[in-house]
Amino acid sequence: MTQTPLLDRVTLPSDLKGMTDAELSSLADELRAEVVSAVATTGGHLGSSLGVVEMTVALHAVFDTPRDKIIWDVGHQCYPHKVLTGRRDRMTTLRQEGGISGFTKRSESEYDPFGAAHSSTSISAALGFTVARDMGEPTGDAVAVIGDGSISAGMAYEALNNAGHEGRRMFVILNDNEMSIAPPVGAMSKYLSSLYASPMGQFHHMAEGFEAALPGPLRDHARRARQLVTGAVGGQGTVFEELGFQYIGPIDGHDMGQLLQVLRSTRTWATGPVLIHACTVKGKGYAPAENSADKYHGVSKFDVESGTQNKSRPNAPSYTKVFGQALAKLADSDPKIVGITAAMPSGTGMDIFEKAHPKRMFDVGIAEQHGVTFAAGLAAGGLKPFCAIYSTFLQRGYDQIVHDVALQNLPVRFAIDRAGLVGADGATHAGAFDVGYLSALPNMVVMAASDEAELVHMVATAAAYQDGPIAFRYPRGEGNGVEMPKVGEVLEIGKGRVLKNGSDIALLSFGAHLAETEKAAEMIEAQGLSVTIADARFAKPLDMSLIRNLAKSHRALVTVEQGSQGGFGAMVLHALAGEGLLDGDLAIRTMTLPDRFIDQAAPDAMYADAGLTATDIAATALQAAGIKIGEAAE
């Protein structure tokens, strides 16, 4: 008689309460296979999810969710959690249009108490839930699950310090897999990784005995973690204890019995903040992930048996690769060029630069604020820093951009990857706001590449520019397949270009939507109208000579950008109004991302949702000129 899979008995976490510890362990094995199967179909963040399978089962078995709040830092490890919380039948829609998010999302489930996708926020949120509980709100315990990469960020320590000071009952689980997206860097990683001689002999031997009982990979983690048990030289206690937390660990994050015992006992006796240090293996239980350099952090669809990913061959090099290669080439002849990234060397193309110039590449870890100010210091010291950070993550360093870079007019070069809509990662990773938030700053120069060749020119322009901060943005994914220059041309600051001259309608594109704008021009011309196509190149300073000419010599002007309201189009409107050029017969329209967040889908579908297709652009331009598509121009 075939036994019903344990996972088939689980509709919600409450179904775990009646299972034995042995059944929960078996359930974890089934859950791991389920996650592998689902991600093989959709792609996504696999390694991080496999590393927390046992932890996810144990947490839901011990705590009373959704009354108790489990807050997953970043949320990219939440796939097992989603399977157990009523979304198993939707896992094949993961990160797909109309499907479930690849991160936790409040609007998706009551079991997702706090949305995420950026790192190091979970402890702050957990403390918020804790205070709400203590002030009489109907919420239970709060548990923050945070990785060793995320806990190195400043915000996590601000939260730990505040939580320790408050002294309220809450739980933090340090998921220590020694593997964030890139290997963790910095003093905290060394603190977690190093061994110190300790006079605390008895506890020292207890830790060694624990290590000896662990399997090989976990033994290394536990030995590294002993620093937290013995404390710094002199027996000062752990950093977490100094911050006011009761420290427990290290424990084996894949040993169901040990997890259950620790969670149950801790939940019973805890009266203040507790930190549980769990050693795990990213990609655990799936050999291709465990053996991969990145532990299958982010994967395309793949074959489960072999682990082979179904990656399509690009028609053109990616913008990220073009940037990395262009910067590395420039640095060959300019020893002052240095690179900075925040735990995303491969995601930003800085790994290419690092291979060519390893001593001039600095990965600061998940610390965008520090990275920006570090770059400011490098610039003040006479170097030429290129600070490569995704648009969505650069938001986290905005105060430093304002205060430490722009105010001091320091020549920091911001390479802004993932500008515009990004596909499966959805709204949390969209690069929607950088044009607006950077263009508002005095001294800042803001560029956007319309294709990969323009990106090469902008890298060269940024390297040559010494008068203050300069930023250039470019999208995720492959370029347009244009002919690439052998060397980048240093562009004149604040000067755009006209690609095609016309007389009726002017289309002024800023950034990578130029190709779609050119398609729109063909549709407009099919209606008998003459179209000018211009590439602004700069949102700040604007090419006022170009904009004046377009405004004075056309009946309609349409600006197009892959950014939010308040960006390039707003800058153009402000400039035209200041010169009185909106007082005449000119019809002007600005086409931006709408004033809402757009959920995950293929990028083309997202831009269709945003109303930024070639058809949308053509219809907007014709409407401005008083013509509907299908009508012939007079």
Secondary structure, DSSP 4 states (H G I P E B T S, - for coil): -PPPPGGGG-SSGGGGTTS-HHHHHHHHHHHHHHHHHHHHHH-B--HHHHTTHHHHHHHHHHS-TTTSEEEESSSTT-HHHHIIIIIGGGGGGTTSTTS--SS--TTT-TT--S--SSSS-HHHHHHHHHHHHHTT-S---EEEEEETTGGGSHHHHHHHHHHHHHT--EEEEEEE-S-SSS---SHHHHHHH-----S-HHHHHHHHHHHHTS-HHHHHHHHHHHHHHH-STTT---HHHHTTPEEEEEEETT-HHHHHHHHHHHHHH--SEEEEEEE--TTTT-HHHHTSTTTTSSB-SB-TTT--B-PPPPSS-BHHHHHHHHHHHHHHH-TTEEEEESS-HHHHTHHHHHHH-GGGEEE--S-HHHHHHHHHHHHHTT-EEEEEEEHHHHGGGHHHIIIIIITTT---EEEEES-B--STTGGGG-B-SHHHHHHTSTT-EEEE-SSHHHHHHHHHHHHH--SS-EEEE--SSB---PPPPSS---PPTT--EEEE--SSEEEEEESTTHHHHHHHHHHHHTTT--EEEEE--EEES--HHHHHHHHHH-SEEEEEESS-TTSHHHHHHHHHHHTTTTSSS-EEEEE---SS---SS-HHHHHHHTT-SHHHHHHHHHHHTT--TTSPP-
